[in-house]
């Protein structure tokens, strides 16, 4: 595995009342934070099975010590910095490239069933493409990555976040910058109770035995659904 590639995982500190607000409105704050902890552990498993180095970027910044204590000091945890999501992503990518990583893929944490093969595909695509992006079902995206030599200026400054047009607008800006873009398979963020039900249905097939999220859902399905 090349040591010039890195995964940047964006997470929120899993504190009750501060994560998964839309999901919490249906299942309660305590259950939402327990689920989100499982989401993080499952996506960490997928990243680590893919074999790529990892940095965790935590929001809010004061949650770094909490996350580091929870996940272990051997994992590098850094603060997300910036006034909005776009600034925080740009800062994380620029930081990675300034440290000498040649390819970086940034992933969200609402993807408990994202397989390692998707992460590997993103890096493979960057062998021939300048950028890679993974559209989410809700119109956003769950993954974005670049080669360091062609990371565009101010890509994230002309986007209205948390809308159904985020993926479409970002793809438009990437192509406007004359980048060769590889579009990944569509995937499912888990933000609402309907998303959670869909995740549970997908997890009834073989291959989810090691998923902490699916184990939690099976244990609590009568309460949740």
C-alpha positions in Angstrom: 0.0 0.0 0.0 1.4 3.4 -0.9 2.2 5.6 2.0 1.3 8.8 0.1 -2.4 8.3 0.4 -4.5 9.2 3.4 -8.2 9.1 4.5 -9.6 12.1 6.4 -12.6 11.1 8.4 -14.9 13.9 9.5 -16.8 13.2 12.7 -18.6 15.0 15.5 -17.8 14.4 19.1 -20.5 11.8 20.1 -22.1 13.9 22.9 -25.7 13.5 23.9 -27.8 16.3 22.3 -25.2 17.4 19.9 -25.3 14.7 17.1 -27.9 13.3 14.7 -30.6 15.9 15.5 -33.0 14.7 12.9 -32.7 11.1 14.0 -32.8 12.1 17.7 -36.2 13.8 17.1 -37.6 10.3 16.3 -35.6 8.1 18.7 -34.4 10.4 21.4 -31.0 11.9 22.2 -29.6 9.0 24.1 -30.3 6.4 21.5 -29.1 8.7 18.7 -25.7 9.2 20.3 -25.3 5.5 21.0 -26.1 4.8 17.3 -23.7 7.5 16.2 -20.9 5.9 18.3 -21.5 2.7 16.4 -21.6 4.5 13.1 -18.1 5.8 13.8 -16.7 2.5 14.9 -18.1 0.8 11.8 -16.7 3.3 9.4 -13.4 3.1 11.2 -13.4 -0.6 10.7 -14.0 -0.1 6.9 -11.2 2.4 6.6 -8.7 0.3 8.5 -9.6 -2.8 6.4 -8.9 -0.7 3.3 -5.3 -0.4 4.4 -4.9 3.4 4.1 -3.5 5.7 6.8 -6.2 7.7 8.6 -6.6 11.1 10.3 -9.8 12.0 12.3 -11.0 15.5 12.2 -13.3 16.3 15.0 -16.1 18.9 15.4 -16.3 20.9 17.6 -12.6 21.4 18.2 -13.0 21.1 22.0 -14.2 17.5 21.4 -10.7 16.3 20.3 -9.6 15.2 23.7 -12.9 13.4 24.4 -12.6 11.5 21.0 -9.0 10.7 21.5 -9.6 9.2 24.9 -12.5 7.2 23.6 -10.9 5.8 20.4 -7.3 5.6 21.7 -4.3 7.8 21.6 -2.8 5.8 18.7 -5.3 7.4 16.3 -4.5 10.9 15.2 -7.4 13.2 16.1 -7.3 16.8 15.0 -9.8 19.7 15.2 -11.9 20.8 12.3 -11.3 24.5 11.8 -13.3 27.0 9.9 -16.6 28.9 10.1 -18.6 26.4 8.0 -18.4 22.9 6.6 -16.7 24.0 3.4 -13.9 25.9 5.2 -13.4 22.9 7.5 -13.0 20.5 4.6 -10.7 22.8 2.7 -8.5 23.3 5.7 -8.3 19.5 6.4 -7.4 18.8 2.8 -4.8 21.6 2.6 -3.3 20.4 5.8 -2.9 16.9 4.5 -1.3 18.1 1.2 1.1 20.4 3.1 2.3 17.4 5.0 3.3 15.7 1.8 0.4 13.3 1.2 -0.2 13.1 -2.6 -3.8 11.8 -2.6 -6.4 12.5 0.1 -10.0 11.2 0.4 -12.3 12.9 2.8 -15.3 10.8 4.1 -18.3 11.6 6.3 -19.2 9.5 9.4 -22.9 8.8 8.6 -22.0 5.7 6.6 -22.0 2.7 8.9 -22.3 0.2 6.0 -19.8 1.8 3.6 -17.6 -1.1 2.4 -13.8 -1.0 2.2 -14.0 -1.6 -1.5 -15.6 1.8 -2.0 -12.6 3.5 -0.3 -10.2 1.5 -2.3 -12.0 2.4 -5.5 -11.7 6.1 -4.7 -7.9 5.9 -4.4 -7.6 3.7 -7.5 -9.7 6.3 -9.5 -7.2 9.0 -8.4 -4.5 7.2 -10.4 -6.1 8.5 -13.5 -8.5 11.3 -12.3 -7.9 14.6 -10.6 -10.8 14.3 -8.3 -13.3 11.8 -7.0 -16.7 12.4 -5.5 -19.4 10.0 -4.1 -23.0 11.2 -4.4 -25.4 10.5 -1.5 -29.1 9.6 -2.0 -30.2 12.9 -0.4 -28.3 15.1 -3.0 -25.2 15.7 -1.0 -22.0 13.7 -1.1 -20.4 11.2 1.3 -16.9 11.3 -0.1 -14.6 13.6 -2.0 -10.9 13.3 -2.8 -8.1 14.9 -4.8 -4.6 14.6 -6.1 -2.5 17.3 -4.3 -1.1 18.8 -7.5 -4.6 19.9 -8.7 -6.5 20.7 -5.6 -8.7 23.7 -6.8 -8.7 27.1 -5.1 -11.9 28.0 -3.1 -13.9 25.0 -4.3 -16.1 24.9 -1.2 -16.9 28.7 -1.1 -19.8 28.8 -3.5 -21.9 26.0 -2.1 -25.1 26.2 -0.1 -24.6 23.4 2.4 -27.3 21.1 3.7 -29.4 21.3 0.6 -30.3 18.8 -2.1 -28.1 20.5 -4.6 -24.7 20.1 -2.9 -23.5 17.3 -5.1 -24.7 18.8 -8.3 -23.2 22.2 -7.6 -19.8 20.7 -6.4 -19.6 18.5 -9.6 -20.3 21.6 -11.7 -17.5 23.5 -10.0 -15.0 20.6 -10.3 -15.7 20.4 -14.1 -15.6 24.2 -14.4 -12.1 23.9 -13.0 -11.2 21.5 -15.9 -10.6 18.6 -13.5 -11.0 15.0 -14.6 -13.7 13.8 -12.2 -14.5 10.2 -11.3 -18.1 9.8 -9.9 -18.4 7.0 -7.4 -21.4 4.8 -6.8 -24.3 6.4 -5.0 -24.5 5.6 -1.3 -26.8 6.2 1.7 -26.2 8.7 4.5 -28.2 7.9 7.6 -29.8 11.1 8.9 -33.5 10.3 9.5 -35.6 7.5 10.9 -36.5 6.5 7.3 -32.7 6.3 6.5 -32.3 4.1 9.6 -35.1 1.7 8.5 -33.5 1.4 5.1 -30.1 0.7 6.7 -31.8 -2.1 8.8 -33.4 -3.6 5.7 -30.1 -3.6 3.8 -28.4 -5.2 6.7 -30.6 -8.3 6.6 -28.4 -9.8 3.9 -25.2 -11.7 4.5 -22.1 -9.7 5.3 -23.3 -7.5 8.2 -22.4 -9.9 11.0 -19.5 -7.8 12.2 -21.4 -4.5 12.1 -21.8 -2.9 15.5 -24.6 -0.7 14.1 -26.6 -3.7 12.9 -26.1 -5.6 16.1 -27.5 -2.6 18.0 -30.5 -2.3 15.6 -31.3 -5.9 15.9 -31.2 -5.7 19.7 -33.4 -2.6 19.8 -35.6 -3.0 16.7 -38.8 -3.3 18.7 -38.1 0.0 20.4 -36.9 1.7 17.2 -39.3 0.4 14.6 
